[in-house]
Amino acid sequence: MNLGAGGDFAALVQAAIDGKTKPVGALGRIEALAAQIAGVQGSLAPRMDGCTLVIFAADHGIAAEGVSVYPQAVTREMLGNFLAGGAAANVFAATLGVKLCVVDAGVTGVPLAHPGLTDRRMGPGTANARHGPAMSAETCAAALAAGAGVARDAPGEALALGEMGIANTAAAALLTHRLTALPLEVLVGRGTGLDDAGLSRKRAVLAAAAARVPGHLAPATALAEFGGFEIAMMAGAMMAAAGEGRVVLVDGFIATASAMVALALEPGIRPALVFCHRSAEAGHGALLDWLGARPLLDLEMRLGEGTGALLAWPLLRAAAAMLRDMASFESAGVSGPA
């Protein structure tokens, strides 16, 4: 693992970037992104040739409280849509040459049999976090480990992570609230399109759920109390991929909540995380600010599925190629600054 390569190496990377045939800093944030990738890989000639998007799908018991405009059945139906190639994530991944892996982390109903589906079911959805823990500590640990295993099996220098799960904005808001102390009023949004009455109900439900377990919570405890199977698996996948010296593309609100948990458990993975876009979902900007994260894109998206992470992938490829392949003043015989 090359995370957080030492100061001497970082200076070498910066010198290599500054020596390219351009004014110093002229490529802006692409230069910082190139330096980040180089640090993760420990190489002055980094490669971003392959990326896998893993979509973890799971259901949430708190959906029974009416916190989404869509019925819980949509999670399973969208799982079928991913497998049929019909979702936005499929279209973007195919366009950008990104391999797609779809994981049943715990969708309601009987297990779905499909040759393209990776089965890592923790159960038919979590329990209702309004009334008790979403999952046991043992199941939470198993979900983290399952996500790590999926990440290790996914090829590529980069791993993009997406999710699907009705009511998972509720889980992400609860989890963020309890681990950051950011107010629920800031974190709770309309999700899949709640009206004003639905938003008020969602806020009341989540306030009651948050009050169920008072006091400070350790990250793993908060994850078990309020998280989801897909949120836990993404956190496990992030830690595993970062540990292998791979870049992790963090998507929107749900994925960033997973990153928050992963960072609380393993702070050293921070250099591997690329925050890809700022979601239009209410709580995402607040969580990004709390993390001190500046995402690459702001396209007013709030779909999930890893779509924002996919759209950032070409920027990572370009950044790595710039550092690896762009001529220096010396190699090109171009005069540098006077």
C-alpha positions as CSV (number, residue, x, y, z in Angstrom):
1,M,0.0,0.0,0.0
2,N,1.4,3.4,-1.1
3,L,-1.1,5.6,0.6
4,G,0.2,8.9,1.7
5,A,3.6,8.5,0.0
6,G,6.4,10.4,1.9
7,G,7.3,14.0,1.5
8,D,10.3,13.3,-0.7
9,F,8.2,11.3,-3.2
10,A,5.5,14.0,-3.1
11,A,8.1,16.6,-3.9
12,L,9.3,14.5,-6.9
13,V,5.7,14.2,-8.2
14,Q,5.2,18.0,-7.9
15,A,8.5,18.7,-9.7
16,A,7.5,16.3,-12.5
17,I,4.1,18.1,-12.8
18,D,5.7,21.5,-12.7
19,G,8.2,20.5,-15.4
20,K,5.6,19.6,-18.0
21,T,5.2,21.8,-21.0
22,K,2.8,24.3,-19.5
23,P,2.8,27.1,-17.1
24,V,3.0,26.0,-13.5
25,G,-0.5,25.2,-12.2
26,A,-2.1,25.7,-15.6
27,L,-4.0,22.4,-15.5
28,G,-5.6,23.4,-12.1
29,R,-7.2,20.6,-10.2
30,I,-6.1,18.0,-12.8
31,E,-2.6,18.5,-11.5
32,A,-3.7,17.9,-7.9
33,L,-5.6,14.8,-9.1
34,A,-2.5,13.5,-10.9
35,A,-0.5,14.0,-7.7
36,Q,-3.1,12.1,-5.7
37,I,-3.1,9.2,-8.1
38,A,0.7,9.1,-8.2
39,G,0.8,9.0,-4.4
40,V,-1.7,6.1,-4.2
41,Q,0.3,4.1,-6.7
42,G,3.7,5.2,-5.6
43,S,4.7,5.9,-9.2
44,L,5.7,8.9,-11.3
45,A,4.1,7.1,-14.3
46,P,0.7,6.2,-12.9
47,R,-1.9,4.2,-14.9
48,M,-5.6,4.5,-14.9
49,D,-6.4,1.9,-17.5
50,G,-9.3,0.0,-15.8
51,C,-12.1,0.7,-13.5
52,T,-14.9,-1.4,-12.1
53,L,-18.2,0.0,-10.8
54,V,-19.8,-2.1,-8.1
55,I,-23.5,-1.4,-7.3
56,F,-24.6,-2.8,-4.0
57,A,-28.4,-3.1,-3.7
58,A,-30.2,-3.6,-0.4
59,D,-33.5,-2.7,1.4
60,H,-34.1,-0.8,4.6
61,G,-36.7,-1.6,7.2
62,I,-37.3,2.0,7.9
63,A,-39.0,2.3,4.5
64,A,-42.1,1.0,6.4
65,E,-42.3,4.5,8.1
66,G,-43.2,6.1,4.8
67,V,-39.9,8.0,4.3
68,S,-39.9,7.4,0.5
69,V,-42.4,8.1,-2.3
70,Y,-41.4,4.8,-3.9
71,P,-42.5,1.4,-2.6
72,Q,-39.8,-0.9,-1.4
73,A,-40.4,-3.2,-4.3
74,V,-38.5,-0.7,-6.5
75,T,-35.2,-1.9,-5.1
76,R,-35.7,-5.3,-6.4
77,E,-37.2,-4.1,-9.7
78,M,-34.2,-1.8,-10.2
79,L,-31.9,-4.7,-9.5
80,G,-33.5,-6.5,-12.4
81,N,-33.0,-3.3,-14.5
82,F,-29.3,-3.3,-13.7
83,L,-29.0,-6.9,-14.7
84,A,-30.9,-6.2,-18.0
85,G,-28.6,-3.3,-18.8
86,G,-31.3,-0.6,-18.7
87,A,-30.3,1.8,-16.0
88,A,-28.3,5.0,-16.2
89,A,-25.3,3.4,-14.6
90,N,-25.3,0.7,-17.3
91,V,-25.4,3.3,-20.1
92,F,-22.7,5.4,-18.6
93,A,-20.5,2.4,-17.7
94,A,-20.8,1.0,-21.3
95,T,-20.1,4.4,-22.8
96,L,-16.9,4.8,-20.7
97,G,-15.6,1.3,-20.9
98,V,-16.1,0.6,-17.2
99,K,-16.8,-3.0,-16.0
100,L,-20.0,-3.3,-14.0
101,C,-20.6,-5.7,-11.0
102,V,-24.1,-5.9,-9.4
103,V,-24.4,-7.2,-5.9
104,D,-27.4,-8.3,-3.9
105,A,-26.4,-7.1,-0.5
106,G,-29.8,-7.8,1.0
107,V,-32.9,-7.1,-1.1
108,T,-36.4,-8.1,0.2
109,G,-38.0,-11.2,-1.1
110,V,-36.5,-14.5,-2.1
111,P,-32.9,-14.4,-3.6
112,L,-32.9,-13.4,-7.2
113,A,-31.2,-16.0,-9.5
114,H,-29.3,-14.5,-12.3
115,P,-25.9,-15.4,-13.8
116,G,-24.8,-11.7,-13.7
117,L,-25.6,-11.2,-10.1
118,T,-23.1,-11.4,-7.2
119,D,-24.9,-12.8,-4.2
120,R,-23.7,-11.4,-0.8
121,R,-27.1,-11.2,0.9
122,M,-27.1,-10.4,4.6
123,G,-30.8,-11.0,4.8
124,P,-34.0,-9.6,3.2
125,G,-33.3,-6.0,4.1
126,T,-32.4,-4.4,7.4
127,A,-34.7,-4.2,10.4
128,N,-36.6,-0.9,11.0
129,A,-34.1,1.5,12.6
130,R,-36.9,3.5,14.0
131,H,-37.6,0.8,16.6
132,G,-34.3,-1.1,17.0
133,P,-30.9,-1.7,15.4
134,A,-30.9,-2.0,11.7
135,M,-28.6,-5.1,12.0
136,S,-26.6,-6.9,14.6
137,A,-23.0,-6.2,15.3
138,E,-22.1,-9.6,13.8
139,T,-24.1,-8.9,10.6
140,C,-22.5,-5.5,10.3
141,A,-19.0,-7.0,10.6
142,A,-20.0,-9.6,8.0
143,A,-21.2,-6.9,5.6
144,L,-18.0,-5.0,5.9
145,A,-16.0,-8.2,5.2
146,A,-18.3,-9.1,2.2
147,G,-17.7,-5.6,0.7
148,A,-14.0,-6.0,1.1
149,G,-14.1,-9.4,-0.7
150,V,-16.1,-7.9,-3.6
151,A,-13.6,-5.1,-3.9
152,R,-10.6,-7.5,-4.0
153,D,-12.3,-9.5,-6.8
154,A,-13.0,-6.4,-8.9
155,P,-10.3,-5.6,-11.6
156,G,-8.8,-2.2,-12.3
157,E,-6.6,0.5,-10.9
158,A,-9.8,2.3,-9.7
159,L,-12.9,1.1,-8.0
160,A,-16.2,3.1,-8.3
161,L,-19.0,2.4,-5.9
162,G,-22.7,2.8,-6.3
163,E,-25.9,1.7,-4.5
164,M,-29.6,1.2,-4.9
165,G,-32.0,0.9,-1.9
166,I,-35.3,2.6,-1.2
167,A,-35.0,4.7,2.0
168,N,-31.2,4.7,1.9
169,T,-31.1,8.5,2.1
170,A,-32.8,8.1,5.4
171,A,-30.1,5.7,6.6
172,A,-27.3,7.9,5.3
173,A,-28.8,11.0,7.1
174,L,-29.2,9.1,10.4
175,L,-25.7,7.7,10.2
176,T,-24.2,11.1,9.3
177,H,-26.1,12.8,12.1
178,R,-24.9,10.4,14.8
179,L,-21.3,10.4,13.6
180,T,-20.8,14.1,12.9
181,A,-23.4,15.9,15.0
182,L,-24.6,17.8,12.0
183,P,-28.3,18.6,12.5
184,L,-30.9,16.4,10.9
185,E,-32.6,19.5,9.5
186,V,-29.6,20.0,7.3
187,L,-29.1,16.3,6.3
188,V,-32.7,15.2,5.6
189,G,-33.8,15.8,2.0
190,R,-36.6,14.8,-0.3
191,G,-34.8,11.7,-1.5
192,T,-36.7,10.2,-4.4
193,G,-39.1,13.2,-4.4
194,L,-41.0,13.7,-1.2
195,D,-43.5,16.6,-1.0
196,D,-43.5,19.0,2.0
197,A,-45.7,16.8,4.1
198,G,-43.6,13.7,3.3
199,L,-40.4,15.6,4.1
200,S,-41.8,16.7,7.5
201,R,-42.8,13.1,8.2
202,K,-39.3,11.8,7.2
203,R,-37.7,14.4,9.6
204,A,-39.9,13.3,12.4
205,V,-39.2,9.6,11.9
206,L,-35.5,10.1,11.7
207,A,-35.5,12.3,14.8
208,A,-37.3,9.6,16.7
209,A,-34.9,7.0,15.4
210,A,-31.8,9.1,16.3
211,A,-33.1,9.6,19.8
212,R,-33.5,5.9,20.3
213,V,-29.8,5.4,21.1
214,P,-28.5,8.5,23.0
215,G,-24.9,9.4,23.6
216,H,-21.7,8.9,21.7
217,L,-21.6,6.0,19.3
218,A,-18.5,4.3,17.9
219,P,-18.5,4.1,14.1
220,A,-19.2,0.4,13.9
221,T,-22.0,0.7,16.4
222,A,-23.6,3.6,14.5
223,L,-23.4,1.6,11.3
224,A,-25.1,-1.3,12.9
225,E,-27.8,0.8,14.5
226,F,-28.7,3.0,11.6
227,G,-26.9,1.9,8.4
228,G,-27.7,-0.5,5.6
229,F,-26.2,-3.6,4.2
230,E,-25.1,-1.7,1.0
231,I,-23.6,1.2,3.1
232,A,-21.6,-1.3,5.2
233,M,-20.4,-3.2,2.1
234,M,-19.3,0.0,0.4
235,A,-17.3,1.0,3.5
236,G,-15.6,-2.4,3.5
237,A,-14.9,-2.2,-0.2
238,M,-13.3,1.3,0.2
239,M,-11.0,0.1,2.9
240,A,-10.0,-3.0,1.0
241,A,-9.4,-1.2,-2.3
242,A,-7.4,1.5,-0.7
243,G,-5.3,-1.1,1.1
244,E,-4.4,-2.5,-2.2
245,G,-3.1,0.8,-3.5
246,R,-6.1,1.5,-5.7
247,V,-8.1,4.7,-6.1
248,V,-11.6,4.7,-4.8
249,L,-14.2,6.8,-6.7
250,V,-16.8,8.1,-4.2
251,D,-20.2,8.9,-5.6
252,G,-23.0,10.8,-3.9
253,F,-24.6,11.1,-0.5
254,I,-25.0,7.4,0.3
255,A,-21.4,6.6,-0.8
256,T,-20.0,9.6,1.0
257,A,-21.7,8.4,4.2
258,S,-20.0,5.1,3.6
259,A,-16.7,6.9,3.2
260,M,-17.3,8.8,6.4
261,V,-17.6,5.4,8.2
262,A,-14.6,3.9,6.4
263,L,-12.5,7.0,7.4
264,A,-13.6,6.7,11.0
265,L,-12.5,3.1,11.0
266,E,-9.3,3.5,8.9
267,P,-8.3,7.2,8.6
268,G,-5.2,6.3,6.6
269,I,-7.3,5.5,3.5
270,R,-8.1,9.2,2.9
271,P,-5.4,9.7,0.1
272,A,-7.1,7.0,-2.0
273,L,-10.6,8.6,-1.9
274,V,-11.6,10.8,-4.9
275,F,-14.8,12.6,-4.1
276,C,-16.4,12.7,-7.6
277,H,-19.5,14.9,-7.5
278,R,-21.7,17.1,-5.3
279,S,-25.1,15.6,-5.2
280,A,-28.2,17.7,-5.2
281,E,-29.5,15.7,-2.2
282,A,-29.8,18.0,0.8
283,G,-27.3,16.4,3.1
284,H,-24.4,15.7,0.7
285,G,-23.0,19.2,0.6
286,A,-23.0,19.4,4.4
287,L,-21.2,16.1,4.7
288,L,-18.6,17.0,2.1
289,D,-17.9,20.2,3.9
290,W,-17.6,18.3,7.2
291,L,-15.1,16.0,5.6
292,G,-13.2,18.8,4.0
293,A,-13.8,17.2,0.6
294,R,-14.0,19.1,-2.6
295,P,-15.7,17.0,-5.3
296,L,-14.6,17.2,-9.0
297,L,-18.1,17.8,-10.5
298,D,-21.3,19.5,-9.6
299,L,-24.0,18.5,-12.2
300,E,-27.1,18.8,-10.0
301,M,-27.5,15.0,-10.0
302,R,-29.0,12.9,-7.2
303,L,-29.6,9.5,-8.8
304,G,-27.0,7.3,-7.0
305,E,-26.0,4.1,-8.8
306,G,-22.4,5.4,-9.0
307,T,-23.4,7.7,-11.9
308,G,-21.4,10.6,-10.6
309,A,-18.4,8.4,-10.0
310,L,-18.6,7.1,-13.5
311,L,-18.7,10.6,-15.0
312,A,-15.5,11.5,-13.1
313,W,-13.6,8.5,-14.4
314,P,-12.4,10.2,-17.6
315,L,-10.8,13.0,-15.5
316,L,-8.8,10.4,-13.6
317,R,-7.6,8.8,-16.8
318,A,-6.6,12.2,-18.2
319,A,-4.8,13.2,-15.0
320,A,-2.7,10.0,-14.9
321,A,-1.9,10.2,-18.6
322,M,-0.8,13.8,-18.2
323,L,1.8,12.9,-15.6
324,R,2.8,9.7,-17.4
325,D,2.9,10.8,-21.0
326,M,3.1,14.6,-21.3
327,A,6.4,15.9,-22.4
328,S,8.6,17.9,-20.0
329,F,10.3,21.2,-21.1
330,E,13.6,19.2,-21.1
331,S,12.4,16.2,-23.2
332,A,10.6,18.4,-25.7
333,G,13.3,21.0,-26.1
334,V,10.9,23.8,-25.1
335,S,12.2,26.8,-23.2
336,G,10.9,27.0,-19.6
337,P,10.0,30.2,-17.8
338,A,12.7,32.9,-17.8
